Amino acid sequence: MKLSEKKVAQLKKMPMIESKVFKTPDSRFVVHKTIISQVKPVEYYQAILDNPAL
């Protein structure tokens, strides 16, 4: 199955999600850690910071 170029572009815009589950060293707790990473160009954040409406 091959993805269309439009679908590949959509997937590239989505954030990367990592999920880790582990026990604490003393084995008293289980930790479920989720990391969401997004990549945006600097110009994107600069436009937000320069917006006088904020």
C-alpha positions in Angstrom: 0.0 0.0 0.0 1.4 3.4 -1.0 0.4 6.7 0.6 -0.5 9.7 -1.4 1.7 12.8 -1.2 -1.1 14.6 0.6 -1.3 12.0 3.3 2.5 12.0 3.7 2.4 15.8 4.2 -0.3 15.4 6.8 1.7 12.8 8.7 4.8 15.0 8.7 2.8 17.8 10.3 1.6 15.6 13.2 3.6 15.6 16.5 5.7 12.6 17.4 4.4 10.8 20.4 6.5 8.5 22.6 5.1 6.5 25.4 7.2 4.7 28.1 6.0 2.6 31.0 8.4 1.5 33.7 8.7 0.7 37.4 10.4 3.0 39.9 13.7 1.6 41.3 12.0 0.6 44.5 9.2 -1.1 42.6 6.5 0.7 44.5 5.1 2.6 41.5 4.5 2.2 37.8 5.3 5.4 35.7 3.6 6.0 32.4 5.5 8.8 30.7 4.3 10.4 27.4 6.5 12.8 25.4 4.9 14.9 22.6 7.4 16.5 20.3 6.5 19.0 17.6 8.9 20.6 15.1 8.0 24.1 13.9 10.1 26.7 12.0 11.5 29.6 14.0 9.5 32.0 11.8 6.3 30.4 13.1 7.1 31.3 16.7 8.5 34.7 15.8 5.2 35.6 14.1 3.3 34.6 17.3 5.7 36.6 19.5 5.5 39.7 17.2 1.6 39.6 17.2 0.4 42.7 19.2 -2.9 41.0 19.9 -1.3 38.9 22.6 
